[in-house]
Amino acid sequence: MKLDDVLAGYVPEPQGRDGLALAVLLKEQAQGRLTVAFVQPPTWSVPGPARAEESAWRAYLMELAEATLWQARELAGDDADYVVHAHKGSGRGLVELARKRAADVVVIGSAPGGDPGRITLGSTADQLLHSSSVPVLLAPRGYADERPAALERLTVAYRRGPGCDAAVKDATAVAAALGVPLRLVTLVLSSDRHAEIEEDLLERLRDQAASDLRTATRGRPEAEVEVLEGRNVAQALRTTSWLPGEMIICASSATGPLRRVFLGDTSLKIVRAATCPVMILTRRN
C-alpha cells in the first residue's frame, strides 16, 4: 500500500479542519502529495423563467466553493491541490474523485455532534465506508486542536483470516512509509459470568489469540503484539496504552465486495470506541 497521494474531504466546519489536519500530517510524514476537495451539490439545469433562479444558485455555489477552498488553503498552505467536485452525496463524490485522481487514501473528520476525541459516523463516512475503492482514514473530533507533532505508531486490530493477513502486509508498508513501529492487537471478549467451563473457554481463546499474533508477526520481529481483554470492545481497548500519535488500522469485512471498503461489526465498534485516528482498508481477499 502506498501513501503517495492523499485526498482530504474538506468542509468549512470543525470536522473539516480535523480531517485536513490529519491529512496534512500524513502527507508530510509520508512525503506524499495532498489534494483538498470540497464536494458541493450539482447545479440545476432548468428551462424557461427558472433560469434566473438557476443563475443565482450557480453564483452562490461558486462563492461558497471559493470561500471554502480559501479557508482550506490557509490551513494546509500552498503545497496542495484544491478542487471542487459536484455530487449529490459528499461521500460518493469523494469516492468518485478518489478514483479519478488515483488517490491512495481518503481522509475526513468525524461527523458533528459526537464526543470530543471520538469518531462519530455521519452520511459522508457511511458512503465512504461502504463503497470506497481506497482506504478511508477518520480523524476524531477535535484532532486539529490537539494534533500531535508526528504519527508515532500503527496498531492493527488483528483477527486471524486472509483479510487481516493482507491488512498486516498493508500496515507494514504504511509503517515503513511513515517511519513508525507496528503493533498488532487481538481482542478477546469475555462475559461477567465465571462458570468453570467459560473460564476454560476464555483461557483457550487467550492462548489461540497469542498464537495467532505470533504467526502473523513471523518475519516481523520488530512488531509488538498484545492480547486485549474486556467485556466489550471499548473496555478491551482501554486495557492498553495509546500514544498521542497513534493510528489504528482495521481490515474490511470479509463479506464486503473485493477491492472496496466495507465496515464490519467489530471494526464499527473499534471506530466508535477509538480515541485516535482509524484507517479502514479495502478488502483484498
C-alpha atoms as a printed R data frame, in Angstrom:
    type eleno elety resid chain resno       x       y       z
1   ATOM     1    CA   MET     A     1   0.000   0.000   0.000
2   ATOM     2    CA   LYS     A     2   1.219   3.491  -0.921
3   ATOM     3    CA   LEU     A     3   0.628   6.903   0.602
4   ATOM     4    CA   ASP     A     4   1.854   8.971  -2.327
5   ATOM     5    CA   ASP     A     5  -1.487  10.699  -2.975
6   ATOM     6    CA   VAL     A     6  -3.656  11.777  -0.053
7   ATOM     7    CA   LEU     A     7  -7.186  13.089  -0.684
8   ATOM     8    CA   ALA     A     8  -8.811  15.149   2.079
9   ATOM     9    CA   GLY     A     9 -12.518  15.881   2.017
10  ATOM    10    CA   TYR     A    10 -12.988  19.399   3.397
11  ATOM    11    CA   VAL     A    11 -15.999  21.382   4.620
12  ATOM    12    CA   PRO     A    12 -15.906  24.776   6.378
13  ATOM    13    CA   GLU     A    13 -16.762  23.204   9.739
14  ATOM    14    CA   PRO     A    14 -14.711  21.828  12.665
15  ATOM    15    CA   GLN     A    15 -14.812  18.305  11.214
16  ATOM    16    CA   GLY     A    16 -13.283  19.678   8.028
17  ATOM    17    CA   ARG     A    17 -10.367  21.141   9.969
18  ATOM    18    CA   ASP     A    18  -9.870  17.870  11.884
19  ATOM    19    CA   GLY     A    19  -9.688  15.777   8.724
20  ATOM    20    CA   LEU     A    20  -7.427  18.270   6.979
21  ATOM    21    CA   ALA     A    21  -5.037  18.443   9.955
22  ATOM    22    CA   LEU     A    22  -4.670  14.661   9.847
23  ATOM    23    CA   ALA     A    23  -4.279  14.636   6.051
24  ATOM    24    CA   VAL     A    24  -1.507  17.269   6.226
25  ATOM    25    CA   LEU     A    25   0.291  15.277   8.924
26  ATOM    26    CA   LEU     A    26   0.021  12.084   6.863
27  ATOM    27    CA   LYS     A    27   1.186  13.782   3.687
28  ATOM    28    CA   GLU     A    28   4.172  15.427   5.367
29  ATOM    29    CA   GLN     A    29   5.343  12.291   7.160
30  ATOM    30    CA   ALA     A    30   4.913  10.089   4.071
31  ATOM    31    CA   GLN     A    31   6.406  12.795   1.851
32  ATOM    32    CA   GLY     A    32   3.453  12.480  -0.490
33  ATOM    33    CA   ARG     A    33   1.062  14.811  -2.284
34  ATOM    34    CA   LEU     A    34  -2.165  16.299  -0.938
35  ATOM    35    CA   THR     A    35  -5.405  17.119  -2.724
36  ATOM    36    CA   VAL     A    36  -8.065  19.012  -0.785
37  ATOM    37    CA   ALA     A    37 -11.582  18.550  -2.152
38  ATOM    38    CA   PHE     A    38 -14.847  20.337  -1.469
39  ATOM    39    CA   VAL     A    39 -17.840  18.317  -2.656
40  ATOM    40    CA   GLN     A    40 -20.833  20.537  -3.337
41  ATOM    41    CA   PRO     A    41 -24.324  19.900  -4.769
42  ATOM    42    CA   PRO     A    42 -24.630  19.925  -8.549
43  ATOM    43    CA   THR     A    43 -26.092  22.994 -10.218
44  ATOM    44    CA   TRP     A    44 -29.615  22.889 -11.523
45  ATOM    45    CA   SER     A    45 -30.421  22.683 -15.201
46  ATOM    46    CA   VAL     A    46 -33.891  24.103 -15.739
47  ATOM    47    CA   PRO     A    47 -35.574  25.758 -18.725
48  ATOM    48    CA   GLY     A    48 -37.557  28.978 -19.060
49  ATOM    49    CA   PRO     A    49 -38.088  31.582 -16.310
50  ATOM    50    CA   ALA     A    50 -36.407  29.401 -13.737
51  ATOM    51    CA   ARG     A    51 -33.044  30.199 -15.341
52  ATOM    52    CA   ALA     A    52 -32.799  33.346 -13.200
53  ATOM    53    CA   GLU     A    53 -33.086  31.210 -10.084
54  ATOM    54    CA   GLU     A    54 -30.562  28.798 -11.541
55  ATOM    55    CA   SER     A    55 -28.137  31.656 -12.153
56  ATOM    56    CA   ALA     A    56 -28.434  32.806  -8.529
57  ATOM    57    CA   TRP     A    57 -27.862  29.218  -7.333
58  ATOM    58    CA   ARG     A    58 -24.771  28.868  -9.510
59  ATOM    59    CA   ALA     A    59 -23.388  32.161  -8.183
60  ATOM    60    CA   TYR     A    60 -23.998  31.047  -4.602
61  ATOM    61    CA   LEU     A    61 -22.247  27.719  -5.147
62  ATOM    62    CA   MET     A    62 -19.276  29.430  -6.773
63  ATOM    63    CA   GLU     A    63 -18.967  31.881  -3.901
64  ATOM    64    CA   LEU     A    64 -19.255  29.061  -1.334
65  ATOM    65    CA   ALA     A    65 -16.608  26.973  -3.103
66  ATOM    66    CA   GLU     A    66 -14.155  29.871  -3.345
67  ATOM    67    CA   ALA     A    67 -14.582  30.753   0.337
68  ATOM    68    CA   THR     A    68 -14.256  27.120   1.416
69  ATOM    69    CA   LEU     A    69 -11.071  26.457  -0.545
70  ATOM    70    CA   TRP     A    70  -9.576  29.758   0.608
71  ATOM    71    CA   GLN     A    71 -10.147  28.650   4.200
72  ATOM    72    CA   ALA     A    72  -8.609  25.256   3.461
73  ATOM    73    CA   ARG     A    73  -5.582  26.901   1.845
74  ATOM    74    CA   GLU     A    74  -4.993  28.966   4.984
75  ATOM    75    CA   LEU     A    75  -4.830  25.699   6.966
76  ATOM    76    CA   ALA     A    76  -2.900  23.482   4.534
77  ATOM    77    CA   GLY     A    77  -0.791  26.055   2.682
78  ATOM    78    CA   ASP     A    78   0.078  26.315  -0.987
79  ATOM    79    CA   ASP     A    79   1.727  22.888  -1.174
80  ATOM    80    CA   ALA     A    80  -1.516  21.141  -2.126
81  ATOM    81    CA   ASP     A    81  -4.038  20.911  -4.947
82  ATOM    82    CA   TYR     A    82  -7.507  22.341  -4.319
83  ATOM    83    CA   VAL     A    83 -10.514  21.063  -6.245
84  ATOM    84    CA   VAL     A    84 -14.295  21.412  -6.272
85  ATOM    85    CA   HIS     A    85 -16.341  18.368  -7.219
86  ATOM    86    CA   ALA     A    86 -20.098  18.343  -7.788
87  ATOM    87    CA   HIS     A    87 -22.115  15.400  -6.479
88  ATOM    88    CA   LYS     A    88 -25.401  14.886  -4.649
89  ATOM    89    CA   GLY     A    89 -23.659  12.843  -1.939
90  ATOM    90    CA   SER     A    90 -20.447  14.101  -0.355
91  ATOM    91    CA   GLY     A    91 -19.136  10.605   0.388
92  ATOM    92    CA   ARG     A    92 -19.988   9.249  -3.042
93  ATOM    93    CA   GLY     A    93 -18.424  12.361  -4.547
94  ATOM    94    CA   LEU     A    94 -15.175  11.627  -2.719
95  ATOM    95    CA   VAL     A    95 -15.296   8.000  -3.902
96  ATOM    96    CA   GLU     A    96 -15.656   9.243  -7.475
97  ATOM    97    CA   LEU     A    97 -12.922  11.840  -7.074
98  ATOM    98    CA   ALA     A    98 -10.506   9.344  -5.462
99  ATOM    99    CA   ARG     A    99 -10.925   7.081  -8.453
100 ATOM   100    CA   LYS     A   100 -10.411   9.904 -10.962
101 ATOM   101    CA   ARG     A   101  -7.294  11.239  -9.226
102 ATOM   102    CA   ALA     A   102  -5.835   7.812  -8.344
103 ATOM   103    CA   ALA     A   103  -5.709   8.696  -4.638
104 ATOM   104    CA   ASP     A   104  -4.178   6.205  -2.200
105 ATOM   105    CA   VAL     A   105  -6.305   7.181   0.805
106 ATOM   106    CA   VAL     A   106  -9.268   9.442   1.613
107 ATOM   107    CA   VAL     A   107  -9.217  11.398   4.881
108 ATOM   108    CA   ILE     A   108 -12.224  13.005   6.579
109 ATOM   109    CA   GLY     A   109 -13.169  14.211  10.053
110 ATOM   110    CA   SER     A   110 -15.796  12.992  12.489
111 ATOM   111    CA   ALA     A   111 -19.442  13.922  11.959
112 ATOM   112    CA   PRO     A   112 -20.680  16.766  14.194
113 ATOM   113    CA   GLY     A   113 -22.389  16.083  17.493
114 ATOM   114    CA   GLY     A   114 -20.110  13.393  18.886
115 ATOM   115    CA   ASP     A   115 -17.916  13.375  21.979
116 ATOM   116    CA   PRO     A   116 -14.556  15.173  21.851
117 ATOM   117    CA   GLY     A   117 -11.712  12.822  20.989
118 ATOM   118    CA   ARG     A   118 -14.063  10.237  19.470
119 ATOM   119    CA   ILE     A   119 -15.224   9.381  15.958
120 ATOM   120    CA   THR     A   120 -18.873   9.741  15.005
121 ATOM   121    CA   LEU     A   121 -20.016   8.401  11.653
122 ATOM   122    CA   GLY     A   122 -22.296  10.539   9.506
123 ATOM   123    CA   SER     A   123 -23.631  10.189   5.979
124 ATOM   124    CA   THR     A   124 -20.293  11.097   4.335
125 ATOM   125    CA   ALA     A   125 -18.399   8.443   6.285
126 ATOM   126    CA   ASP     A   126 -21.178   5.902   5.761
127 ATOM   127    CA   GLN     A   127 -20.974   6.311   1.977
128 ATOM   128    CA   LEU     A   128 -17.180   6.054   2.027
129 ATOM   129    CA   LEU     A   129 -17.082   3.089   4.397
130 ATOM   130    CA   HIS     A   130 -19.332   1.001   2.182
131 ATOM   131    CA   SER     A   131 -18.043   1.788  -1.288
132 ATOM   132    CA   SER     A   132 -14.596   3.410  -1.387
133 ATOM   133    CA   SER     A   133 -12.035   1.719  -3.619
134 ATOM   134    CA   VAL     A   134  -9.185   3.094  -1.465
135 ATOM   135    CA   PRO     A   135  -8.627   3.056   2.316
136 ATOM   136    CA   VAL     A   136 -10.541   5.592   4.410
137 ATOM   137    CA   LEU     A   137  -8.920   7.421   7.340
138 ATOM   138    CA   LEU     A   138 -11.114   9.022  10.015
139 ATOM   139    CA   ALA     A   139  -9.986  11.784  12.396
140 ATOM   140    CA   PRO     A   140 -11.536  12.097  15.879
141 ATOM   141    CA   ARG     A   141 -13.437  15.218  16.842
142 ATOM   142    CA   GLY     A   142 -11.048  17.978  17.957
143 ATOM   143    CA   TYR     A   143  -7.986  16.431  16.267
144 ATOM   144    CA   ALA     A   144  -6.963  19.762  14.725
145 ATOM   145    CA   ASP     A   145  -6.814  21.389  18.168
146 ATOM   146    CA   GLU     A   146  -4.546  18.695  19.645
147 ATOM   147    CA   ARG     A   147  -2.742  17.382  16.567
148 ATOM   148    CA   PRO     A   148   0.430  15.514  17.548
149 ATOM   149    CA   ALA     A   149   3.765  16.623  16.154
150 ATOM   150    CA   ALA     A   150   4.036  13.295  14.299
151 ATOM   151    CA   LEU     A   151   2.435   9.906  13.892
152 ATOM   152    CA   GLU     A   152   4.229   7.595  16.327
153 ATOM   153    CA   ARG     A   153   2.845   4.061  15.909
154 ATOM   154    CA   LEU     A   154   0.424   1.953  13.863
155 ATOM   155    CA   THR     A   155  -1.777  -0.555  15.665
156 ATOM   156    CA   VAL     A   156  -3.512  -3.254  13.632
157 ATOM   157    CA   ALA     A   157  -6.715  -4.727  15.041
158 ATOM   158    CA   TYR     A   158  -5.933  -8.348  14.149
159 ATOM   159    CA   ARG     A   159  -8.219 -11.338  13.817
160 ATOM   160    CA   ARG     A   160  -6.916 -14.431  12.079
161 ATOM   161    CA   GLY     A   161  -8.042 -14.707   8.469
162 ATOM   162    CA   PRO     A   162  -6.965 -13.824   4.910
163 ATOM   163    CA   GLY     A   163  -8.387 -10.311   5.189
164 ATOM   164    CA   CYS     A   164  -6.393  -9.452   8.298
165 ATOM   165    CA   ASP     A   165  -3.251 -11.126   6.972
166 ATOM   166    CA   ALA     A   166  -3.475  -8.839   3.939
167 ATOM   167    CA   ALA     A   167  -4.097  -5.918   6.302
168 ATOM   168    CA   VAL     A   168  -0.884  -6.738   8.187
169 ATOM   169    CA   LYS     A   169   1.056  -6.582   4.918
170 ATOM   170    CA   ASP     A   170  -0.504  -3.222   4.068
171 ATOM   171    CA   ALA     A   171   0.088  -1.903   7.581
172 ATOM   172    CA   THR     A   172   3.738  -2.991   7.397
173 ATOM   173    CA   ALA     A   173   4.125  -0.946   4.209
174 ATOM   174    CA   VAL     A   174   2.382   2.061   5.794
175 ATOM   175    CA   ALA     A   175   4.562   1.831   8.907
176 ATOM   176    CA   ALA     A   176   7.677   1.758   6.730
177 ATOM   177    CA   ALA     A   177   6.470   4.765   4.710
178 ATOM   178    CA   LEU     A   178   5.799   6.733   7.903
179 ATOM   179    CA   GLY     A   179   8.879   5.517   9.764
180 ATOM   180    CA   VAL     A   180   6.912   4.266  12.772
181 ATOM   181    CA   PRO     A   181   6.745   0.949  14.679
182 ATOM   182    CA   LEU     A   182   3.982  -1.590  14.125
183 ATOM   183    CA   ARG     A   183   1.816  -3.218  16.783
184 ATOM   184    CA   LEU     A   184  -0.779  -5.980  16.414
185 ATOM   185    CA   VAL     A   185  -3.560  -6.391  18.956
186 ATOM   186    CA   THR     A   186  -6.259  -9.059  19.187
187 ATOM   187    CA   LEU     A   187  -9.427  -8.509  21.212
188 ATOM   188    CA   VAL     A   188 -10.715 -11.263  23.491
189 ATOM   189    CA   LEU     A   189 -14.219 -10.510  24.775
190 ATOM   190    CA   SER     A   190 -15.419 -12.129  28.000
191 ATOM   191    CA   SER     A   191 -18.670 -12.149  29.958
192 ATOM   192    CA   ASP     A   192 -19.339 -11.275  33.603
193 ATOM   193    CA   ARG     A   193 -20.081 -14.903  34.383
194 ATOM   194    CA   HIS     A   194 -17.377 -17.079  35.894
195 ATOM   195    CA   ALA     A   195 -18.567 -20.624  35.302
196 ATOM   196    CA   GLU     A   196 -15.696 -23.085  35.098
197 ATOM   197    CA   ILE     A   197 -16.494 -24.057  31.515
198 ATOM   198    CA   GLU     A   198 -16.472 -20.403  30.466
199 ATOM   199    CA   GLU     A   199 -13.145 -19.809  32.207
200 ATOM   200    CA   ASP     A   200 -11.673 -22.784  30.347
201 ATOM   201    CA   LEU     A   201 -13.008 -21.449  27.043
202 ATOM   202    CA   LEU     A   202 -11.644 -17.988  27.782
203 ATOM   203    CA   GLU     A   203  -8.209 -19.415  28.538
204 ATOM   204    CA   ARG     A   204  -8.231 -21.279  25.220
205 ATOM   205    CA   LEU     A   205  -9.229 -18.057  23.446
206 ATOM   206    CA   ARG     A   206  -6.324 -16.214  25.068
207 ATOM   207    CA   ASP     A   207  -3.892 -18.938  24.027
208 ATOM   208    CA   GLN     A   208  -5.260 -19.020  20.477
209 ATOM   209    CA   ALA     A   209  -5.090 -15.214  20.187
210 ATOM   210    CA   ALA     A   210  -1.476 -15.189  21.344
211 ATOM   211    CA   SER     A   211  -0.618 -17.985  18.895
212 ATOM   212    CA   ASP     A   212  -2.345 -16.143  16.029
213 ATOM   213    CA   LEU     A   213  -0.366 -12.986  16.783
214 ATOM   214    CA   ARG     A   214   2.924 -14.902  16.820
215 ATOM   215    CA   THR     A   215   2.066 -16.408  13.450
216 ATOM   216    CA   ALA     A   216   1.009 -13.053  11.987
217 ATOM   217    CA   THR     A   217   4.273 -11.396  13.012
218 ATOM   218    CA   ARG     A   218   6.523 -14.199  11.779
219 ATOM   219    CA   GLY     A   219   9.270 -12.483   9.812
220 ATOM   220    CA   ARG     A   220   8.466  -9.184  11.540
221 ATOM   221    CA   PRO     A   221  10.442  -9.442  14.805
222 ATOM   222    CA   GLU     A   222  10.180  -5.700  15.385
223 ATOM   223    CA   ALA     A   223   6.362  -5.785  15.627
224 ATOM   224    CA   GLU     A   224   4.784  -5.600  19.084
225 ATOM   225    CA   VAL     A   225   1.861  -7.873  19.974
226 ATOM   226    CA   GLU     A   226  -0.822  -7.629  22.661
227 ATOM   227    CA   VAL     A   227  -3.977  -9.514  23.603
228 ATOM   228    CA   LEU     A   228  -6.594  -7.068  24.893
229 ATOM   229    CA   GLU     A   229  -9.392  -8.467  27.035
230 ATOM   230    CA   GLY     A   230 -12.661  -6.926  28.171
231 ATOM   231    CA   ARG     A   231 -16.412  -7.424  28.344
232 ATOM   232    CA   ASN     A   232 -16.784  -5.370  25.167
233 ATOM   233    CA   VAL     A   233 -14.634  -3.712  22.519
234 ATOM   234    CA   ALA     A   234 -14.471  -0.345  24.275
235 ATOM   235    CA   GLN     A   235 -13.357  -1.903  27.564
236 ATOM   236    CA   ALA     A   236 -10.761  -4.071  25.834
237 ATOM   237    CA   LEU     A   237  -9.245  -1.051  24.080
238 ATOM   238    CA   ARG     A   238  -8.899   0.715  27.422
239 ATOM   239    CA   THR     A   239  -6.622  -2.034  28.765
240 ATOM   240    CA   THR     A   240  -3.609  -0.836  26.778
241 ATOM   241    CA   SER     A   241  -1.779   2.460  26.304
242 ATOM   242    CA   TRP     A   242  -2.283   4.701  23.288
243 ATOM   243    CA   LEU     A   243   0.363   7.160  22.133
244 ATOM   244    CA   PRO     A   244  -0.618  10.737  21.198
245 ATOM   245    CA   GLY     A   245   0.456   9.947  17.627
246 ATOM   246    CA   GLU     A   246  -1.252   6.552  17.409
247 ATOM   247    CA   MET     A   247  -3.262   5.328  14.414
248 ATOM   248    CA   ILE     A   248  -5.405   2.175  14.257
249 ATOM   249    CA   ILE     A   249  -5.748   0.077  11.106
250 ATOM   250    CA   CYS     A   250  -8.718  -2.240  10.561
251 ATOM   251    CA   ALA     A   251  -9.443  -4.675   7.755
252 ATOM   252    CA   SER     A   252 -12.726  -4.508   5.856
253 ATOM   253    CA   SER     A   253 -15.398  -7.117   6.456
254 ATOM   254    CA   ALA     A   254 -14.821 -10.413   4.649
255 ATOM   255    CA   THR     A   255 -18.431 -10.237   3.428
256 ATOM   256    CA   GLY     A   256 -17.890  -6.979   1.547
257 ATOM   257    CA   PRO     A   257 -17.019  -6.569  -2.142
258 ATOM   258    CA   LEU     A   258 -13.443  -7.085  -3.304
259 ATOM   259    CA   ARG     A   259 -11.214  -4.011  -3.551
260 ATOM   260    CA   ARG     A   260 -13.760  -1.925  -1.671
261 ATOM   261    CA   VAL     A   261 -14.015  -0.668   1.898
262 ATOM   262    CA   PHE     A   262 -16.843  -2.370   3.774
263 ATOM   263    CA   LEU     A   263 -17.145  -1.727   7.505
264 ATOM   264    CA   GLY     A   264 -17.840  -4.832   9.586
265 ATOM   265    CA   ASP     A   265 -19.427  -5.018  13.031
266 ATOM   266    CA   THR     A   266 -16.188  -5.298  15.034
267 ATOM   267    CA   SER     A   267 -14.471  -2.564  13.036
268 ATOM   268    CA   LEU     A   268 -17.504  -0.327  13.580
269 ATOM   269    CA   LYS     A   269 -17.228  -0.843  17.347
270 ATOM   270    CA   ILE     A   270 -13.490  -0.082  17.212
271 ATOM   271    CA   VAL     A   271 -14.129   3.128  15.265
272 ATOM   272    CA   ARG     A   272 -16.700   4.288  17.822
273 ATOM   273    CA   ALA     A   273 -14.503   3.395  20.832
274 ATOM   274    CA   ALA     A   274 -11.159   4.639  19.487
275 ATOM   275    CA   THR     A   275  -9.511   7.796  20.806
276 ATOM   276    CA   CYS     A   276  -7.147   8.120  17.828
277 ATOM   277    CA   PRO     A   277  -7.495   8.124  14.024
278 ATOM   278    CA   VAL     A   278  -8.711   4.890  12.427
279 ATOM   279    CA   MET     A   279  -7.971   3.703   8.892
280 ATOM   280    CA   ILE     A   280 -10.230   1.099   7.231
281 ATOM   281    CA   LEU     A   281  -8.505  -0.820   4.453
282 ATOM   282    CA   THR     A   282 -10.121  -2.211   1.332
283 ATOM   283    CA   ARG     A   283 -10.902  -5.917   1.108
284 ATOM   284    CA   ARG     A   284  -8.232  -7.742  -0.879
285 ATOM   285    CA   ASN     A   285  -9.154 -11.409  -0.395
